[in-house]
Amino acid sequence: MVLCAGLAVAFAFTSCKSSESAYRKAYEKAKAQESNTAFEQSAGTETTVVAPVVTRPSTETTVVDNVDNAVVRQENVQLINGSGLRNFSVVVGSFSVKANAEGLQQTLRDAGYDAQIVFNSARNMYRVVASTFDDKASAVRSRNGFKAGKYPDAWLLYNQQ
């Protein structure tokens, strides 16, 4: 009985031993991944300079609106319900169900906005436009107002058509 127990213990210890080749393979794989990551990071570290940095005293610095830096999404949309789109629009809601878009449109109209519904057939989404403008600066100001209020996810849309 003692002999059987000893053989079982010896067998258990020898069967759980990891081989050196398994460790070597894992080490080589980790090193390969590390070198690939380092290569990808070094390839993607190019910095684009937008404008030269000019130091000025704080009394000479003027604050400029960053309208040109505002992100505008371009989509092909069709007007479903509303008075018509201009170049830049402020989208406050996106729905896959038209009835939900109509509900938000009515809420905005009750609040005094000329809300419209447009449809993006590529994404099968109804977009609720709260306001629409000819110029980007006005659209950005309007979007910022909506983001500060009840619609923090408001974004700008440029109709490609």
Wavefront OBJ file of the C-alpha trace (Angstrom):
o trace
v 0.000 0.000 0.000
v 2.835 2.367 0.883
v 4.544 1.425 -2.356
v 1.413 2.313 -4.385
v 1.061 5.648 -2.603
v 4.717 6.446 -3.284
v 4.351 5.582 -6.957
v 1.221 7.775 -7.218
v 3.020 10.742 -5.637
v 6.063 10.272 -7.875
v 3.840 10.025 -10.958
v 1.916 13.175 -9.974
v 5.087 15.242 -9.551
v 6.658 14.091 -12.806
v 3.515 14.606 -14.914
v 3.048 18.268 -13.838
v 6.570 19.304 -14.781
v 6.693 21.947 -17.521
v 9.176 21.442 -20.263
v 11.919 23.918 -21.086
v 10.816 24.029 -24.713
v 7.366 25.305 -23.721
v 8.949 28.133 -21.752
v 11.267 28.930 -24.654
v 8.335 29.099 -27.122
v 6.353 31.398 -24.831
v 9.400 33.641 -24.349
v 10.079 33.876 -28.094
v 6.416 34.657 -28.799
v 6.378 37.428 -26.189
v 9.596 38.918 -27.582
v 8.147 38.884 -31.118
v 4.975 40.651 -29.950
v 7.036 43.199 -28.043
v 9.203 44.011 -31.067
v 6.104 44.295 -33.327
v 4.454 46.689 -30.878
v 7.621 48.785 -30.632
v 7.858 48.915 -34.441
v 4.195 49.941 -34.835
v 4.560 52.663 -32.208
v 7.724 54.045 -33.784
v 6.094 54.060 -37.233
v 3.039 55.968 -35.996
v 4.811 58.684 -34.023
v 5.039 61.248 -36.808
v 3.924 64.627 -35.553
v 2.164 67.100 -37.797
v 2.889 70.729 -37.058
v -0.131 72.917 -37.733
v 1.388 76.300 -37.028
v 4.685 77.507 -35.640
v 4.716 78.298 -31.974
v 5.265 81.972 -31.286
v 5.657 83.085 -27.712
v 3.973 86.332 -26.801
v 3.299 88.099 -23.544
v -0.149 87.351 -22.164
v -1.231 90.925 -22.833
v -0.835 90.363 -26.591
v -2.582 87.005 -26.819
v -6.056 86.986 -28.301
v -8.514 84.137 -27.957
v -9.644 82.795 -31.302
v -12.686 80.560 -31.754
v -11.651 77.048 -32.809
v -14.472 76.640 -35.317
v -12.151 75.111 -37.900
v -11.213 72.340 -35.460
v -14.822 71.250 -34.893
v -15.490 67.728 -36.148
v -18.171 67.507 -38.829
v -19.576 64.155 -39.944
v -20.410 63.882 -43.636
v -23.363 61.703 -44.602
v -25.782 61.310 -47.463
v -29.183 61.983 -45.943
v -32.682 62.527 -47.290
v -35.162 64.914 -45.726
v -38.121 62.990 -44.281
v -39.949 65.682 -42.324
v -39.083 69.369 -42.042
v -38.493 72.617 -43.861
v -35.157 71.705 -45.496
v -31.482 71.409 -44.695
v -28.695 73.881 -45.182
v -24.983 73.037 -45.362
v -24.358 72.376 -41.648
v -26.848 70.825 -39.235
v -26.860 70.043 -35.519
v -27.983 66.459 -34.863
v -29.273 65.748 -31.350
v -30.625 62.231 -31.811
v -30.240 59.134 -34.007
v -32.818 56.375 -34.088
v -33.432 53.190 -36.031
v -37.175 53.531 -35.415
v -38.913 56.442 -37.148
v -41.520 56.845 -34.379
v -38.764 57.556 -31.841
v -37.288 60.224 -34.110
v -40.732 61.792 -34.522
v -41.141 61.908 -30.734
v -37.874 63.813 -30.275
v -38.764 66.093 -33.188
v -42.052 67.000 -31.504
v -40.272 67.644 -28.192
v -37.872 70.037 -29.931
v -40.691 71.763 -31.807
v -42.560 72.251 -28.531
v -39.391 73.906 -27.199
v -39.404 76.332 -30.163
v -36.884 74.719 -32.523
v -37.432 74.036 -36.227
v -36.586 70.337 -35.802
v -36.353 68.073 -38.818
v -35.926 64.387 -39.516
v -33.467 63.087 -42.097
v -32.760 59.493 -43.093
v -29.355 57.931 -43.707
v -30.084 54.886 -45.865
v -26.494 53.578 -45.662
v -26.775 53.206 -41.883
v -30.565 52.797 -41.747
v -30.778 55.601 -39.167
v -33.177 58.490 -38.676
v -31.331 61.639 -37.561
v -33.144 64.386 -35.661
v -31.775 67.790 -36.695
v -32.402 70.527 -34.141
v -31.064 73.403 -36.246
v -29.427 73.950 -39.615
v -27.094 76.705 -40.863
v -25.286 77.919 -43.969
v -21.963 78.457 -42.193
v -19.962 76.237 -39.892
v -19.352 78.876 -37.201
v -23.072 79.323 -36.496
v -23.578 75.556 -36.442
v -20.721 75.106 -33.954
v -22.164 77.759 -31.617
v -25.580 76.100 -31.787
v -24.097 72.635 -31.182
v -22.173 73.921 -28.175
v -25.414 75.306 -26.766
v -27.158 71.961 -27.163
v -24.180 70.100 -25.657
v -24.247 72.367 -22.613
v -27.970 71.695 -22.163
v -30.056 68.545 -22.505
v -28.187 67.046 -25.480
v -24.534 66.404 -24.549
v -24.081 64.046 -27.522
v -25.052 66.649 -30.159
v -22.862 66.598 -33.269
v -22.462 68.388 -36.605
v -23.651 66.972 -39.914
v -22.611 68.092 -43.377
v -25.031 66.833 -46.004
v -23.043 65.457 -48.940
v -25.851 65.883 -51.448
l 1 2 3 4 5 6 7 8 9 10 11 12 13 14 15 16 17 18 19 20 21 22 23 24 25 26 27 28 29 30 31 32 33 34 35 36 37 38 39 40 41 42 43 44 45 46 47 48 49 50 51 52 53 54 55 56 57 58 59 60 61 62 63 64 65 66 67 68 69 70 71 72 73 74 75 76 77 78 79 80 81 82 83 84 85 86 87 88 89 90 91 92 93 94 95 96 97 98 99 100 101 102 103 104 105 106 107 108 109 110 111 112 113 114 115 116 117 118 119 120 121 122 123 124 125 126 127 128 129 130 131 132 133 134 135 136 137 138 139 140 141 142 143 144 145 146 147 148 149 150 151 152 153 154 155 156 157 158 159 160 161
